[in-house]
Amino acid sequence: MKRIILHVPLILIALAACQAAPQGLTVTQSGAAMSSNHSQNPYYSRTDTTKLDLPDEVWKKVLSPELYAVARKGETERAFTGKYWNYEGLGTYYCAACGNALFRSDAKFASTCGWPSFFETVRSGSVEYREDNSYGMMRTEVLCGRCDAHLGHVFDDGPPPTGKRFCMNSISLDFEPNSK
């Protein structure tokens, strides 16, 4: 019993990390600048901002199992495993489920939490927020403003000018490099 009590503080600290979750998904580090293949997803568009309201069965058919688990079921990648956590390319990040523009690389910063972090969104309405009290924590979940895909969480410990840290799952993001 003493051993369990001694380990409780360590467990609580681990859960309080950027986006704690009981199940993590490991995403391999490969092709950070490459966008996902969206040929099976007729709802993916980098220009359409029309709100999508699709049943879960549709998303299950058009998304990969890994993206579906995070975007539709709220799972979380393991820290330091996502393809964008330490990526430094210049360009724009989009929702991997629907193509909605989310963040620019000039708003990305090294937060050392193991997930890609941004201090502001690309435009008003590109994301939406929902209270998340899961796992005994009080957090704010960040959802895609177009398709409601789970992206990650936002915290109030980011850099100026906003003081925000949008801590996102790499698998929920696509990256498009700037044109040369």
Backbone bond lengths (Angstrom), bond angles and torsions (degrees), N, CA, C in turn:
res aa  C-N    CA-C-N  psi(-1)  N-CA   C-N-CA  omega(-1)  CA-C   N-CA-C  phi
1 M - - - 1.442 - - 1.527 110.55 -
2 K 1.366 116.89 -39.98 1.457 120.32 178.84 1.524 110.91 -60.48
3 R 1.330 116.31 -39.27 1.459 120.65 179.49 1.515 111.43 -61.00
4 I 1.297 117.17 -42.42 1.462 121.65 179.52 1.524 109.80 -63.23
5 I 1.311 117.39 -45.82 1.460 121.95 -179.54 1.527 110.51 -62.08
6 L 1.325 118.08 -39.13 1.463 121.52 179.25 1.526 111.81 -66.51
7 H 1.329 117.67 -29.86 1.468 121.21 -177.65 1.526 113.29 -87.11
8 V 1.312 118.76 -13.89 1.470 121.63 -178.64 1.528 112.06 -57.49
9 P 1.363 119.90 -47.49 1.472 118.71 179.65 1.534 112.55 -59.97
10 L 1.317 117.40 -38.54 1.465 120.37 178.64 1.521 111.45 -64.83
11 I 1.298 116.48 -39.56 1.468 120.92 178.81 1.522 109.77 -65.64
12 L 1.327 117.55 -43.33 1.466 120.86 179.50 1.517 111.70 -63.29
13 I 1.314 117.51 -39.15 1.467 120.87 177.81 1.529 109.82 -64.44
14 A 1.307 116.94 -43.70 1.470 120.13 179.31 1.519 111.16 -61.91
15 L 1.321 117.63 -40.23 1.466 120.56 179.31 1.514 112.90 -69.80
16 A 1.306 117.55 -25.77 1.461 120.63 -178.73 1.524 112.84 -81.69
17 A 1.312 117.45 -0.37 1.465 120.74 177.31 1.522 109.85 -60.66
18 C 1.297 117.07 173.80 1.468 123.03 -172.17 1.513 114.19 -38.07
19 Q 1.318 117.73 -54.81 1.462 120.89 -176.74 1.514 109.62 -144.60
20 A 1.270 116.76 72.17 1.446 119.79 -177.51 1.509 110.64 -66.62
21 A 1.325 115.51 143.86 1.456 122.04 175.55 1.514 107.69 -157.08
22 P 1.313 118.04 150.02 1.444 119.68 -177.66 1.513 112.79 -69.47
23 Q 1.315 117.15 -27.61 1.450 120.25 178.95 1.506 107.96 -119.14
24 G 1.321 116.77 126.73 1.454 119.23 176.63 1.504 109.75 -111.22
25 L 1.291 115.60 152.40 1.448 120.86 176.43 1.505 107.78 -107.55
26 T 1.308 117.29 133.89 1.443 120.51 176.09 1.513 108.21 -94.67
27 V 1.309 114.71 124.67 1.453 120.80 177.17 1.514 106.75 -113.68
28 T 1.317 117.18 127.95 1.451 119.87 -176.35 1.512 111.29 -71.40
29 Q 1.315 115.90 151.55 1.450 122.00 178.41 1.525 107.69 -84.82
30 S 1.315 116.09 103.01 1.455 118.98 177.64 1.506 109.96 -158.40
31 G 1.293 116.47 137.41 1.457 122.09 172.62 1.506 114.22 55.10
32 A 1.312 118.57 51.67 1.459 121.04 -175.87 1.516 112.88 -56.42
33 A 1.313 118.18 -32.54 1.464 119.69 -177.69 1.527 112.08 -89.36
34 M 1.297 117.37 -1.17 1.459 121.13 -177.92 1.517 110.09 -90.71
35 S 1.319 116.50 133.94 1.462 120.70 176.29 1.512 109.61 -80.52
36 S 1.324 115.35 155.26 1.457 120.92 177.53 1.516 109.85 -69.93
37 N 1.314 116.46 159.27 1.453 121.76 176.75 1.526 108.29 -82.63
38 H 1.320 115.96 121.60 1.459 120.63 -176.14 1.521 112.11 -113.97
39 S 1.314 117.54 22.69 1.465 120.32 -176.84 1.529 112.18 -64.54
40 Q 1.319 118.51 -24.44 1.466 122.01 179.77 1.527 112.73 -90.53
41 N 1.342 117.02 0.46 1.456 121.24 -175.32 1.531 110.63 -117.46
42 P 1.327 118.45 95.34 1.465 120.89 -179.02 1.537 113.28 -71.10
43 Y 1.321 118.52 -6.80 1.458 122.80 -178.46 1.521 112.36 -94.21
44 Y 1.336 116.62 -5.89 1.462 121.33 -178.40 1.528 109.64 -79.45
45 S 1.337 116.58 122.92 1.464 121.76 178.48 1.517 109.32 -151.89
46 R 1.316 116.64 132.98 1.461 121.45 177.01 1.524 111.93 -85.42
47 T 1.333 117.92 -5.12 1.466 121.03 -177.84 1.524 113.59 -116.82
48 D 1.318 118.41 -28.02 1.465 122.06 -178.13 1.523 109.71 -80.48
49 T 1.322 117.05 124.89 1.465 120.98 178.40 1.524 111.63 -110.01
50 T 1.335 116.84 10.74 1.462 121.35 178.43 1.525 109.58 -62.46
51 K 1.323 116.38 132.06 1.467 122.14 179.68 1.525 110.05 -60.65
52 L 1.322 116.88 132.35 1.459 122.86 177.70 1.520 109.73 -99.89
53 D 1.311 116.34 135.61 1.458 122.11 176.66 1.525 107.11 -133.37
54 L 1.324 115.00 80.85 1.461 121.38 -175.43 1.521 110.51 -108.34
55 P 1.327 116.58 145.33 1.471 118.43 176.93 1.530 111.43 -67.73
56 D 1.306 115.01 155.27 1.457 121.98 -178.82 1.530 112.64 -54.94
57 E 1.328 117.47 -34.93 1.472 120.51 -178.89 1.530 111.17 -61.92
58 V 1.323 116.60 -35.88 1.466 120.52 178.94 1.518 110.48 -66.83
59 W 1.345 116.72 -47.12 1.458 120.00 179.02 1.528 111.30 -60.09
60 K 1.302 116.78 -38.22 1.473 120.70 -179.58 1.526 111.16 -62.46
61 K 1.326 116.82 -31.64 1.470 121.55 -179.82 1.525 112.61 -78.51
62 V 1.340 117.40 -34.54 1.462 119.48 -171.69 1.530 114.30 -98.49
63 L 1.320 118.64 -12.67 1.462 121.66 179.15 1.519 110.78 -105.98
64 S 1.333 116.34 152.40 1.464 120.14 173.79 1.529 107.81 -64.47
65 P 1.325 117.97 156.80 1.474 119.95 178.78 1.534 112.63 -57.28
66 E 1.333 117.10 -37.72 1.469 120.73 -179.19 1.530 111.03 -68.24
67 L 1.334 117.04 -45.94 1.457 120.22 179.26 1.528 110.58 -67.45
68 Y 1.301 117.25 -39.25 1.466 121.23 177.57 1.540 110.29 -58.45
69 A 1.327 116.92 -44.55 1.471 121.09 -178.35 1.521 111.66 -60.06
70 V 1.315 117.61 -39.72 1.462 120.79 -179.28 1.523 110.56 -82.61
71 A 1.335 117.32 -53.41 1.463 121.52 -172.84 1.527 113.74 -68.28
72 R 1.307 117.70 -37.25 1.466 120.13 -175.03 1.519 113.29 -104.68
73 K 1.325 117.95 -25.09 1.468 121.09 -177.25 1.526 113.29 -111.24
74 G 1.343 117.23 -0.61 1.458 121.05 173.90 1.508 115.73 74.89
75 E 1.323 118.08 17.69 1.464 118.63 176.83 1.519 109.49 -70.76
76 T 1.323 116.49 173.17 1.456 122.31 -175.47 1.515 110.43 -133.73
77 E 1.332 116.15 139.54 1.461 119.75 174.14 1.526 109.12 -70.99
78 R 1.300 115.61 156.87 1.460 119.69 173.84 1.532 108.36 -69.95
79 A 1.315 116.06 146.24 1.459 120.95 177.87 1.525 110.75 -58.48
80 F 1.314 117.30 144.72 1.462 125.81 175.29 1.525 113.86 65.74
81 T 1.326 118.57 18.98 1.467 120.33 179.46 1.517 112.98 -114.51
82 G 1.311 118.46 -19.37 1.460 121.95 -177.07 1.520 111.97 -73.05
83 K 1.314 116.13 152.64 1.468 121.18 -174.56 1.525 113.93 -69.49
84 Y 1.331 118.74 -16.47 1.463 120.04 -177.68 1.520 115.08 -111.44
85 W 1.316 119.56 2.13 1.462 120.12 -173.75 1.527 111.70 -59.95
86 N 1.311 118.60 -34.53 1.471 120.32 178.64 1.523 111.64 -126.07
87 Y 1.309 117.08 21.90 1.457 122.67 -178.94 1.525 109.64 -77.43
88 E 1.344 116.68 139.78 1.458 120.22 -174.77 1.522 113.47 -121.68
89 G 1.322 119.23 18.33 1.459 121.31 179.60 1.519 112.27 -65.91
90 L 1.330 115.74 155.92 1.462 121.59 179.31 1.522 109.28 -98.99
91 G 1.340 116.19 126.14 1.456 120.24 -179.45 1.512 111.39 165.03
92 T 1.334 115.18 -152.29 1.462 121.90 -175.78 1.517 110.34 -124.10
93 Y 1.325 115.50 141.36 1.457 122.84 176.49 1.526 108.58 -101.16
94 Y 1.332 115.98 134.06 1.463 123.86 -178.01 1.519 109.89 -121.06
95 C 1.325 116.73 159.70 1.459 121.33 173.56 1.528 108.13 -66.52
96 A 1.312 117.44 127.31 1.459 121.61 -179.25 1.524 112.02 -71.77
97 A 1.322 118.04 -17.85 1.465 120.94 -179.85 1.522 112.28 -85.41
98 C 1.363 117.42 -37.95 1.470 119.00 -173.15 1.521 115.27 -130.08
99 G 1.345 119.26 -11.07 1.453 121.57 178.73 1.519 115.24 90.97
100 N 1.306 118.71 2.65 1.466 122.72 -179.60 1.533 110.22 -64.57
101 A 1.347 117.38 132.88 1.467 121.67 177.13 1.528 109.48 -66.58
102 L 1.336 116.91 132.59 1.468 121.60 -175.32 1.525 113.90 -120.86
103 F 1.336 117.10 -53.45 1.464 121.64 -173.38 1.525 110.21 -142.27
104 R 1.331 115.41 152.96 1.462 121.49 171.26 1.518 108.69 -104.36
105 S 1.306 115.77 151.78 1.465 119.79 -178.39 1.521 112.56 -62.99
106 D 1.347 118.73 -25.72 1.461 119.23 179.24 1.529 112.72 -73.25
107 A 1.340 117.34 -5.62 1.464 121.97 174.28 1.530 111.33 -103.75
108 K 1.334 117.05 4.74 1.463 121.74 -179.65 1.527 108.54 -89.04
109 F 1.312 116.85 144.04 1.459 120.67 177.60 1.518 110.19 -144.41
110 A 1.330 116.04 158.94 1.466 122.36 179.79 1.524 108.67 -83.02
111 S 1.331 116.00 103.55 1.462 119.81 -178.59 1.525 112.31 -95.45
112 T 1.297 117.90 -10.22 1.466 125.63 -178.77 1.523 113.40 63.43
113 C 1.331 118.73 14.66 1.466 120.51 179.53 1.530 111.86 -87.78
114 G 1.332 117.55 -12.18 1.462 119.94 177.48 1.513 114.75 101.33
115 W 1.321 117.55 -1.40 1.458 122.34 176.87 1.531 108.22 -127.53
116 P 1.325 118.57 152.86 1.458 118.64 176.24 1.525 110.16 -61.63
117 S 1.340 115.99 135.50 1.460 121.02 -175.92 1.527 110.34 -127.89
118 F 1.323 114.74 140.91 1.460 122.71 -177.69 1.517 108.60 -132.70
119 F 1.355 116.94 151.98 1.462 119.03 179.19 1.522 113.24 -100.33
120 E 1.345 118.24 -9.62 1.457 120.07 175.37 1.524 110.28 -158.65
121 T 1.326 115.28 157.86 1.456 121.97 178.42 1.526 109.55 -86.14
122 V 1.317 115.75 167.41 1.451 121.61 -177.49 1.533 112.26 -70.32
123 R 1.340 117.13 -30.28 1.469 121.37 179.10 1.519 109.17 -162.18
124 S 1.298 115.24 161.77 1.460 121.14 175.92 1.528 108.67 -62.59
125 G 1.316 117.57 134.01 1.459 122.22 178.70 1.514 114.89 86.86
126 S 1.325 118.01 -3.09 1.472 118.48 178.62 1.527 111.28 -70.32
127 V 1.338 116.71 -23.57 1.465 121.12 174.81 1.521 108.94 -132.14
128 E 1.318 115.26 161.63 1.458 123.08 173.94 1.516 107.68 -126.49
129 Y 1.313 116.25 164.79 1.458 121.61 -174.68 1.523 110.61 -125.11
130 R 1.337 114.67 148.12 1.459 120.65 177.00 1.524 108.02 -144.93
131 E 1.320 115.34 139.25 1.458 120.57 176.79 1.522 108.72 -64.14
132 D 1.329 115.49 136.80 1.468 121.20 179.95 1.522 108.06 -132.82
133 N 1.325 116.00 107.62 1.462 121.71 179.00 1.521 112.08 -108.21
134 S 1.316 117.02 24.38 1.459 120.78 -179.25 1.531 111.09 -72.81
135 Y 1.304 115.90 157.01 1.460 124.68 176.31 1.530 112.58 57.97
136 G 1.333 117.22 28.39 1.443 121.69 176.97 1.520 114.88 72.47
137 M 1.329 117.10 16.94 1.467 120.85 -179.88 1.522 109.93 -118.24
138 M 1.316 115.66 152.98 1.460 121.06 174.14 1.528 106.83 -105.37
139 R 1.340 116.15 108.79 1.464 121.35 -177.89 1.522 109.30 -133.90
140 T 1.322 115.07 171.20 1.456 121.37 174.77 1.517 107.77 -117.08
141 E 1.320 115.08 115.18 1.460 121.35 178.69 1.527 109.29 -76.73
142 V 1.336 116.38 143.23 1.458 122.42 176.85 1.519 107.83 -109.55
143 L 1.342 115.51 125.77 1.457 123.16 -179.89 1.517 109.61 -118.16
144 C 1.321 116.83 151.08 1.461 120.88 174.16 1.524 108.46 -61.72
145 G 1.328 117.12 134.09 1.449 121.70 -179.57 1.514 113.87 -71.14
146 R 1.327 117.61 -12.92 1.467 120.90 179.89 1.526 112.46 -100.14
147 C 1.337 117.08 -43.47 1.474 119.20 -172.39 1.522 114.26 -120.58
148 D 1.327 117.94 0.69 1.467 122.90 -179.30 1.524 113.81 64.72
149 A 1.320 118.20 22.90 1.470 120.81 176.07 1.523 109.06 -67.51
150 H 1.319 116.69 139.54 1.466 121.92 174.38 1.526 107.65 -68.93
151 L 1.328 116.25 123.97 1.462 121.58 179.28 1.521 111.69 -106.46
152 G 1.319 116.78 -37.34 1.457 121.94 -176.73 1.508 109.59 160.88
153 H 1.343 116.47 -141.91 1.460 122.23 -178.98 1.521 109.63 -138.56
154 V 1.325 116.14 159.89 1.459 121.54 176.18 1.519 108.70 -118.87
155 F 1.349 114.90 141.13 1.457 122.09 -178.09 1.525 109.13 -129.39
156 D 1.319 116.33 159.89 1.460 122.11 -178.11 1.524 112.61 -96.96
157 D 1.320 117.37 37.37 1.469 120.30 -179.95 1.525 111.72 -126.11
158 G 1.320 117.13 29.27 1.461 121.93 179.89 1.517 112.54 -89.67
159 P 1.323 115.43 179.16 1.465 120.70 -177.83 1.532 112.34 -80.95
160 P 1.324 117.24 167.74 1.462 120.63 172.67 1.536 108.95 -63.12
161 P 1.271 120.54 155.50 1.453 125.22 11.01 1.525 113.60 -91.08
162 T 1.330 119.54 -9.30 1.467 120.80 -173.65 1.519 113.78 -96.92
163 G 1.332 117.41 -26.70 1.458 121.12 -174.70 1.518 112.98 73.72
164 K 1.330 117.17 9.86 1.469 122.34 -178.59 1.524 110.39 -99.88
165 R 1.337 115.31 149.87 1.469 122.23 172.60 1.516 106.90 -128.41
166 F 1.318 115.92 100.37 1.456 121.82 174.16 1.524 106.06 -82.10
167 C 1.313 116.62 105.49 1.464 124.15 -175.85 1.528 107.47 -98.43
168 M 1.341 117.40 103.73 1.464 122.64 -167.83 1.527 112.81 -110.06
169 N 1.308 115.82 154.16 1.461 121.81 172.36 1.524 108.50 -81.45
170 S 1.325 117.63 128.71 1.467 121.10 179.03 1.520 111.86 -57.66
171 I 1.329 116.93 -40.09 1.457 120.06 -176.59 1.526 111.96 -63.29
172 S 1.319 117.88 -23.45 1.462 121.77 178.52 1.522 112.31 -82.83
173 L 1.340 117.14 -1.14 1.459 121.86 -176.41 1.524 112.22 -118.22
174 D 1.319 115.53 145.00 1.462 123.45 165.99 1.515 106.41 -114.57
175 F 1.316 117.42 150.56 1.460 121.03 179.96 1.521 109.72 -122.70
176 E 1.317 114.95 134.56 1.467 121.85 175.03 1.517 107.57 -119.83
177 P 1.355 117.65 115.96 1.472 119.41 179.53 1.530 111.15 -65.52
178 N 1.329 115.05 153.06 1.460 120.40 173.70 1.520 109.89 -61.15
179 S 1.319 116.87 148.42 1.469 121.26 174.95 1.516 107.90 -70.93
180 K 1.312 115.18 143.84 1.478 118.89 -178.41 1.493 111.36 -85.19
